[in-house]
Amino acid sequence: MRGTRPDAPLTAAADDDGFRPAAPPAWMRWLPFAYIALVLLLEAALHKEWAVSFFLIALPAIAAYAFGPVAVAAFTALAILLEGSLAATAHHLGETHHVTADIATALVGILATALAAHRRSQERHLVHANSVAEALMRALLRPVPHQVGNVLAACLYRPSEAGTMVGGDLFDIRATRSGERAIIGDVRGKGLPAVRTVAALLGSFREAAYEAHDLPAVAARLERGLVREAEETRDAELFATAVLIEYDSLAHRVTVTNHGHVEPVLISRGEVRTLDGPPALPLGLGRLARADGPVARSHRFTRGDVLLLVTDGLVEARDTGGDFYPLVERLRHRFEGRAAPGPADVVDFLNTDLPRHTRNLHDDVAMLAIAPHGPN
């Protein structure tokens, strides 16, 4: 998994030419050879008391876990050959029980070969499904350019499971006549249903960003789109947390509406702070609110500042002691009192610092950082 540069495409856990099935662990590939060595050692120590060669009947099944059908068939032939050699050494080659053991080994080998072939077929099917899912997510989460209108931008998508990009995190940024508008969010659910919701939400945003006159109007369009999606999927609990922002380069201000999402973090003049504001219900649950809608709050945003938007997969990442990732504290440790960073600097730092805090992500991580570009 690698970090994104601001001018690089969306990152994933897969290589650029598509997904590949994960290789079995090394110990599993060496297990058949270790098993053969163990049988031979036992035969040398106990050949008079035990017919240890009969243990070789299990060899094809052991090999089927890590090897393909051709290799399993080869291990089957090797097991029968070793059984015959050990029986000949003990002068029992033609005895009925040794012949029976050879037949049993051949039957187990046939079944293990079929099992290995089926496993390979399932792996190819999984590779195809993951490749399609990756293409879909890449089409939805389009690459964020280095510069979008009057802001510089950098992004990162880090899936919780290696080898898959199917998730419910989303982000986008658009340069419009009203200013640069961006969204980051996390939809409820996992897998392909979540991808469908991501597609619906991003589609609504990419239309509303150009047409709505302000951020609450954008949020209202997203709310209506998510309600329609919930009706079509018959999911009464469908919702998405999100942060919407709008940058006004003339006023040097950024406007934020927060819909139950992680607060944005502002790095400004060597200080790091969260942009707290009146919270609103997640998108899709607006019908439960008594107020008219989300309250937009504006903040000064000038050249040298960086605004960071993240999903909860980052702040909820736990270390071995169960502690959450201290986002603001880590950013202060790295950037407070220092020269103004760029969006790529912030994203790259988090991409390298997060693995130091936790080895296993339990949720996808997405982040989008922007900074004003041009004269003050």
C-alpha distance (Angstrom), angle and dihedral (degrees) to the residues before:
residue distance angle dihedral
M1 . . .
R2 3.77 . .
G3 3.77 138.2 .
T4 3.76 125.4 -105.1
R5 3.73 123.8 -115.8
P6 3.78 113.0 -147.2
D7 3.79 91.8 -107.4
A8 3.80 95.0 41.7
P9 3.80 126.8 96.6
L10 3.75 123.4 -102.4
T11 3.78 110.1 -67.3
A12 3.75 127.0 -128.7
A13 3.74 140.2 174.2
A14 3.77 90.4 -105.8
D15 3.76 130.8 80.5
D16 3.80 119.1 -104.3
D17 3.80 92.4 -102.9
G18 3.80 93.5 58.1
F19 3.76 140.9 -88.5
R20 3.76 125.2 -41.8
P21 3.79 126.7 -163.7
A22 3.77 112.7 -100.6
A23 3.79 112.9 -100.0
P24 3.81 114.6 -116.3
P25 3.80 114.5 -102.8
A26 3.79 116.7 -86.5
W27 3.80 93.7 -113.7
M28 3.80 90.1 57.9
R29 3.81 91.7 52.3
W30 3.79 91.2 49.6
L31 3.81 94.5 43.7
P32 3.85 96.8 88.3
F33 3.81 91.1 52.7
A34 3.80 91.8 46.5
Y35 3.79 89.1 49.2
I36 3.81 91.5 52.8
A37 3.81 90.4 49.4
L38 3.81 90.6 50.1
V39 3.81 92.4 50.8
L40 3.79 91.5 49.4
L41 3.80 91.4 49.7
L42 3.79 91.2 49.7
E43 3.79 90.5 47.5
A44 3.78 90.7 53.4
A45 3.79 91.4 50.0
L46 3.82 101.8 37.2
H47 3.82 107.2 21.6
K48 3.78 93.2 123.0
E49 3.81 95.8 51.1
W50 3.80 102.7 33.5
A51 3.79 138.2 36.4
V52 3.79 89.5 -131.5
S53 3.79 93.0 169.2
F54 3.82 88.4 75.3
F55 3.81 87.6 74.2
L56 3.82 86.9 71.5
I57 3.81 88.6 75.3
A58 3.82 87.0 82.3
L59 3.81 94.7 53.0
P60 3.85 97.5 91.4
A61 3.80 91.3 50.6
I62 3.80 91.3 50.2
A63 3.81 91.1 50.0
A64 3.82 92.4 49.2
Y65 3.80 91.4 71.1
A66 3.80 94.6 65.6
F67 3.82 108.8 14.9
G68 3.77 137.4 64.8
P69 3.81 126.8 -109.8
V70 3.82 95.2 -90.7
A71 3.79 92.3 52.6
V72 3.80 91.5 45.4
A73 3.81 90.3 52.4
A74 3.80 88.1 50.5
F75 3.80 91.2 51.0
T76 3.81 88.6 49.7
A77 3.79 91.2 54.1
L78 3.80 89.9 45.9
A79 3.81 91.4 51.3
I80 3.84 91.9 51.3
L81 3.81 90.4 46.4
L82 3.80 92.3 50.6
E83 3.80 91.7 46.5
G84 3.79 90.1 52.8
S85 3.80 92.4 46.1
L86 3.78 93.2 50.3
A87 3.81 91.5 45.6
A88 3.82 90.7 49.6
T89 3.80 90.7 49.7
A90 3.81 89.1 54.8
H91 3.85 90.9 42.3
H92 3.82 91.9 -117.2
L93 3.80 98.8 111.1
G94 3.78 97.8 121.8
E95 3.78 98.2 40.1
T96 3.77 117.3 122.2
H97 3.79 97.8 -122.3
H98 3.82 91.4 53.8
V99 3.79 91.2 50.1
T100 3.80 88.2 49.6
A101 3.80 89.8 51.5
D102 3.82 90.4 52.5
I103 3.80 90.8 50.9
A104 3.81 91.1 48.1
T105 3.81 90.0 50.1
A106 3.79 90.7 51.1
L107 3.82 91.6 50.4
V108 3.79 92.0 48.0
G109 3.81 88.3 47.3
I110 3.80 92.2 53.2
L111 3.79 91.6 50.2
A112 3.81 92.6 44.3
T113 3.81 91.1 49.5
A114 3.80 90.1 51.9
L115 3.80 89.4 48.1
A116 3.80 91.8 51.3
A117 3.81 90.9 48.5
H118 3.82 90.3 50.6
R119 3.81 90.9 48.5
R120 3.80 91.4 51.7
S121 3.80 90.0 49.0
Q122 3.79 91.1 51.3
E123 3.80 90.3 48.3
R124 3.80 90.9 53.3
H125 3.79 89.8 49.2
L126 3.80 90.5 50.1
V127 3.80 91.3 48.6
H128 3.79 89.9 52.4
A129 3.81 93.0 47.6
N130 3.80 92.4 47.8
S131 3.80 91.4 47.0
V132 3.80 90.3 53.6
A133 3.79 90.5 46.9
E134 3.80 90.6 49.1
A135 3.79 91.7 51.0
L136 3.80 89.5 49.2
M137 3.80 93.8 50.3
R138 3.81 91.6 45.9
A139 3.79 88.8 52.5
L140 3.81 90.7 50.2
L141 3.81 99.3 40.9
R142 3.76 96.6 46.6
P143 3.80 119.8 -165.6
V144 3.78 113.7 -83.8
P145 3.82 110.0 -131.4
H146 3.79 121.7 -129.1
Q147 3.79 89.3 -110.8
V148 3.80 126.9 29.6
G149 3.78 112.4 -177.0
N150 3.78 107.2 -58.6
V151 3.81 97.8 -10.8
L152 3.78 137.5 74.2
A153 3.79 113.9 -133.3
A154 3.80 142.3 -167.1
C155 3.78 129.8 178.9
L156 3.78 142.6 -175.6
Y157 3.77 135.0 -166.3
R158 3.80 115.0 -167.9
P159 3.83 115.4 -179.5
S160 3.78 119.2 -144.7
E161 3.81 91.6 -133.1
A162 3.79 120.6 53.5
G163 3.78 112.6 -123.0
T164 3.79 97.7 28.3
M165 3.78 135.5 83.9
V166 3.79 97.1 -178.5
G167 3.79 107.7 121.3
G168 3.76 147.3 119.5
D169 3.82 101.7 -107.1
L170 3.79 119.2 109.1
F171 3.79 141.9 175.8
D172 3.78 138.5 170.6
I173 3.80 140.4 162.6
R174 3.79 129.4 -156.5
A175 3.80 134.2 -172.6
T176 3.82 107.8 -134.3
R177 3.81 137.3 166.9
S178 3.81 87.8 -99.0
G179 3.79 92.3 53.4
E180 3.77 136.9 -88.5
R181 3.81 109.8 -35.6
A182 3.79 123.9 -167.5
I183 3.78 139.5 177.0
I184 3.77 135.1 -162.9
G185 3.76 121.5 -178.8
D186 3.76 150.9 150.9
V187 3.78 121.7 -136.6
R188 3.75 124.3 -150.1
G189 3.80 115.4 -99.3
K190 3.77 139.2 25.8
G191 3.79 139.7 -104.7
L192 3.79 125.5 17.1
P193 3.84 95.9 -19.5
A194 3.80 87.7 58.6
V195 3.82 90.3 48.2
R196 3.79 89.8 54.5
T197 3.80 90.5 52.5
V198 3.81 90.9 47.0
A199 3.80 89.3 52.9
A200 3.80 92.1 50.2
L201 3.80 93.6 46.8
L202 3.79 95.3 46.6
G203 3.78 90.9 46.1
S204 3.79 90.3 53.8
F205 3.80 92.1 46.8
R206 3.81 95.0 49.0
E207 3.78 89.2 54.0
A208 3.80 98.8 39.9
A209 3.82 94.0 45.4
Y210 3.80 90.2 68.6
E211 3.80 98.9 37.6
A212 3.82 109.4 35.6
H213 3.80 116.3 89.5
D214 3.82 96.3 -140.3
L215 3.80 142.3 2.9
P216 3.82 97.0 -90.7
A217 3.79 87.2 54.4
V218 3.80 89.9 51.2
A219 3.80 89.4 49.9
A220 3.80 90.6 49.7
R221 3.81 90.5 54.4
L222 3.79 90.5 49.7
E223 3.79 90.6 47.8
R224 3.79 92.3 53.7
G225 3.79 92.1 46.3
L226 3.79 92.6 51.4
V227 3.79 91.5 47.7
R228 3.79 89.7 54.2
E229 3.81 89.9 48.2
A230 3.82 89.9 51.9
E231 3.79 90.6 51.1
E232 3.81 92.6 49.4
T233 3.80 93.7 47.7
R234 3.82 92.5 39.0
D235 3.77 90.2 -128.4
A236 3.78 108.8 140.9
E237 3.81 91.0 -177.4
L238 3.80 96.8 54.9
F239 3.80 113.1 130.8
A240 3.79 142.6 139.2
T241 3.77 132.4 -147.1
A242 3.78 113.2 -138.6
V243 3.79 147.6 162.7
L244 3.80 119.6 -142.2
I245 3.80 122.0 -163.7
E246 3.79 136.4 -176.2
Y247 3.80 124.3 -167.0
D248 3.79 120.8 -152.4
S249 3.81 107.3 -162.8
L250 3.82 93.4 -170.1
A251 3.80 94.9 52.7
H252 3.82 92.6 35.2
R253 3.78 90.3 -132.4
V254 3.77 137.0 124.3
T255 3.79 121.3 -149.0
V256 3.80 120.2 -150.4
T257 3.78 136.0 -167.5
N258 3.78 117.3 -174.6
H259 3.79 120.3 -156.3
G260 3.80 102.8 -169.3
H261 3.80 92.6 -57.7
V262 3.80 136.5 128.2
E263 3.81 110.3 -72.3
P264 3.82 116.1 -104.5
V265 3.80 116.1 -110.6
L266 3.80 121.2 -135.1
I267 3.80 121.9 -155.6
S268 3.80 105.1 -163.2
R269 3.82 132.1 160.8
G270 3.77 92.7 -16.7
E271 3.81 94.1 -48.7
V272 3.81 129.5 109.1
R273 3.80 121.6 -153.1
T274 3.76 140.6 150.2
L275 3.79 120.4 -111.1
D276 3.77 101.2 -126.2
G277 3.75 119.7 -169.9
P278 3.77 145.0 152.3
P279 3.79 105.5 -51.8
A280 3.78 122.5 -132.8
L281 3.77 131.1 -161.9
P282 3.81 117.4 -90.2
L283 3.78 116.7 -87.5
G284 3.77 110.3 -84.6
L285 3.79 93.6 34.2
G286 3.80 97.6 70.1
R287 3.80 90.6 112.9
L288 3.79 87.9 71.1
A289 3.80 93.7 58.5
R290 3.79 121.4 96.6
A291 3.80 93.7 -157.1
D292 3.78 123.8 81.9
G293 3.80 94.0 -108.7
P294 3.79 145.3 -62.5
V295 3.78 119.9 -28.6
A296 3.80 114.9 -127.8
R297 3.80 117.8 -143.7
S298 3.80 124.9 -165.6
H299 3.80 127.9 -145.9
R300 3.77 132.9 -173.9
F301 3.81 110.3 -97.7
T302 3.80 117.7 179.6
R303 3.77 138.1 162.9
G304 3.81 110.7 -62.8
D305 3.81 92.8 35.4
V306 3.80 123.2 111.0
L307 3.79 123.9 -158.8
L308 3.80 115.1 -157.0
L309 3.80 123.6 -160.1
V310 3.83 118.9 -171.9
T311 3.79 139.7 169.8
D312 3.79 124.0 -120.2
G313 3.80 92.1 -102.6
L314 3.80 86.4 79.5
V315 3.79 101.0 47.4
E316 3.81 92.7 39.8
A317 3.81 95.2 52.1
R318 3.82 106.4 120.9
D319 3.77 131.0 -149.7
T320 3.80 124.7 -140.7
G321 3.79 89.7 -80.9
G322 3.80 92.9 54.1
D323 3.82 95.8 -108.2
F324 3.81 119.7 143.0
Y325 3.79 121.5 -118.1
P326 3.84 105.9 -88.2
L327 3.80 97.2 -136.2
V328 3.80 100.2 175.2
E329 3.81 93.5 41.9
R330 3.81 92.3 50.1
L331 3.80 91.6 48.4
R332 3.79 90.6 49.1
H333 3.78 91.0 49.9
R334 3.80 90.9 52.2
F335 3.81 105.0 35.5
E336 3.80 110.6 16.7
G337 3.80 113.5 114.1
R338 3.80 92.8 7.5
A339 3.78 138.0 104.2
A340 3.77 115.5 -66.2
P341 3.81 111.2 -83.7
G342 3.77 126.3 -143.3
P343 3.79 125.3 -121.9
A344 3.81 91.1 -101.5
D345 3.81 90.6 52.6
V346 3.80 91.5 56.1
V347 3.79 94.8 45.3
D348 3.80 93.3 46.1
F349 3.81 91.5 49.4
L350 3.80 92.9 52.5
N351 3.80 91.6 44.9
T352 3.80 90.5 57.5
D353 3.82 98.0 34.4
L354 3.80 97.7 50.6
P355 3.85 94.8 64.1
R356 3.80 88.2 54.0
H357 3.80 88.5 59.6
T358 3.79 99.9 42.2
R359 3.78 134.6 12.2
N360 3.79 97.8 -163.9
L361 3.78 122.1 49.1
H362 3.79 115.2 -153.2
D363 3.78 94.7 -169.6
D364 3.78 136.8 30.6
V365 3.79 117.9 -91.5
A366 3.79 123.9 -143.2
M367 3.77 128.5 171.9
L368 3.78 137.2 176.3
A369 3.80 123.9 -169.4
I370 3.80 125.4 -171.5
A371 3.80 135.5 -178.7
P372 3.83 131.8 -174.3
H373 3.78 115.0 -98.5
G374 3.76 126.6 -159.8
P375 3.80 135.0 30.1
N376 3.78 120.0 -23.1
